[in-house]
Each structure stands twice: as C-alpha cells, then as structure tokens.
C-alpha cells in the first residue's frame, strides 16, 4: 500500500514538472500591443531659479517669488541646481497629496 502511494506520488510529480516546462504564455493578437501602448513620456522639464521667479509673478503677483530658506540656490547630493528644484517640487506635490488624503480621511 505504502509503495503504491509512493509510486503514484512520483508519477504525479513527474507529470507536473513536465507540464510546467511545456507551458507557453498566450500570445497577444497582432497589433494589440500597439493599440494600448502609452505614448512616449516627455523628458522632464528642468526649471531654473529664473523660471520659478517668472512663474511666481504670473501666478500670484501680490506675493511673487518667496523662498525664505533659499533652497532654490542649493544643489543637493552633487546634482545641478535644476535637478534640485525638480526634486523639491516633486517632494512638495507628493507630501501635499499625502497631507490632503490624511485631512480627507480624518473627516
């Protein structure tokens, strides 16, 4: 009895291993990937401090450009000033979304 169960178990393992080796993923129809492909992403826009000052005057002429810590003058981690400004803007957007979500969830 025990030997027959062992043989059955070995046969099942052997058949399962051959099945897994012969598996092929289903192929997509021709042209399907082109219909659903995303357009190529535009290269990131690198802004300088002058771009920020001009944007600030356009968006809010009463306040204008306000950078009390002078973070736009720094270069973090040995990168360019434009990369630092991009990092700070991305962080501001990210943390603003997190704070907004927490405020919404607190209600």
VMD Tcl script that draws the C-alpha trace (Angstrom):
set ca {
  {0.00 0.00 0.00}
  {2.70 2.44 1.00}
  {4.83 1.61 -2.07}
  {1.90 2.14 -4.41}
  {1.20 5.57 -2.88}
  {4.87 6.45 -3.24}
  {4.85 5.43 -6.94}
  {1.69 7.40 -7.54}
  {3.24 10.42 -5.85}
  {6.38 10.11 -8.00}
  {4.31 9.84 -11.19}
  {2.29 12.92 -10.24}
  {5.45 14.93 -9.54}
  {6.99 13.84 -12.85}
  {3.91 14.80 -14.82}
  {3.59 18.14 -13.01}
  {7.22 19.00 -13.74}
  {6.82 18.23 -17.46}
  {3.66 20.29 -17.61}
  {5.38 23.30 -16.08}
  {8.26 23.02 -18.55}
  {5.94 22.90 -21.54}
  {3.82 25.92 -20.59}
  {3.75 28.81 -23.04}
  {2.04 32.09 -22.26}
  {-0.83 33.02 -24.57}
  {0.23 35.25 -27.43}
  {-1.45 38.61 -27.97}
  {-3.12 39.23 -31.33}
  {-1.00 41.05 -33.88}
  {-1.14 44.82 -33.36}
  {-2.80 44.58 -29.94}
  {0.22 45.98 -28.14}
  {0.29 48.99 -30.44}
  {-3.30 49.94 -29.68}
  {-2.79 50.00 -25.94}
  {0.76 51.31 -25.81}
  {1.34 54.51 -23.90}
  {2.85 57.42 -25.75}
  {6.50 58.07 -25.00}
  {6.97 60.22 -21.93}
  {8.35 63.68 -22.49}
  {11.73 64.37 -20.97}
  {11.46 66.00 -17.54}
  {11.28 69.77 -17.57}
  {14.21 71.25 -15.68}
  {13.46 74.68 -14.29}
  {15.93 77.25 -13.17}
  {15.51 79.81 -10.40}
  {14.70 82.44 -13.05}
  {11.88 80.22 -14.35}
  {10.49 79.92 -10.82}
  {10.63 83.69 -10.31}
  {8.77 84.32 -13.59}
  {6.18 81.66 -12.79}
  {5.61 83.09 -9.31}
  {4.98 86.60 -10.66}
  {2.49 85.21 -13.22}
  {0.59 83.08 -10.72}
  {0.49 85.45 -7.76}
  {1.72 89.00 -8.43}
  {0.91 90.08 -4.87}
  {3.38 87.68 -3.26}
  {5.79 86.98 -6.11}
  {8.75 84.67 -5.58}
  {9.14 83.72 -1.93}
  {11.91 81.34 -0.87}
  {12.78 82.19 2.76}
  {15.21 79.26 3.17}
  {16.89 79.93 -0.20}
  {16.51 76.26 -1.15}
  {16.48 77.12 -4.84}
  {20.11 78.22 -4.55}
  {21.39 74.83 -3.33}
  {22.48 71.70 -5.18}
  {21.51 68.57 -3.26}
  {23.64 65.42 -3.49}
  {26.04 66.90 -6.03}
  {23.36 67.40 -8.69}
  {22.63 70.53 -10.67}
  {20.51 73.37 -9.35}
  {17.77 72.45 -11.86}
  {17.68 68.86 -10.59}
  {17.43 70.12 -7.00}
  {14.50 72.36 -7.92}
  {12.81 69.42 -9.65}
  {13.32 67.22 -6.59}
  {11.88 69.88 -4.28}
  {8.84 70.43 -6.49}
  {8.18 66.69 -6.71}
  {8.50 66.35 -2.93}
  {6.14 69.25 -2.39}
  {3.50 67.67 -4.63}
  {3.91 64.25 -3.01}
  {3.70 65.50 0.56}
  {0.82 67.79 -0.30}
  {-1.14 64.82 -1.62}
  {-0.38 62.78 1.49}
  {-1.45 65.63 3.76}
  {-4.63 66.17 1.74}
  {-5.50 62.49 1.90}
  {-4.97 62.42 5.66}
  {-7.12 65.51 6.08}
  {-9.86 63.96 3.94}
  {-9.71 60.66 5.84}
  {-9.87 62.45 9.21}
  {-13.34 63.81 8.45}
}
mol new
graphics top color blue
foreach p $ca { graphics top sphere $p radius 0.5 }
foreach p [lrange $ca 0 end-1] q [lrange $ca 1 end] { graphics top cylinder $p $q radius 0.2 }
display resetview
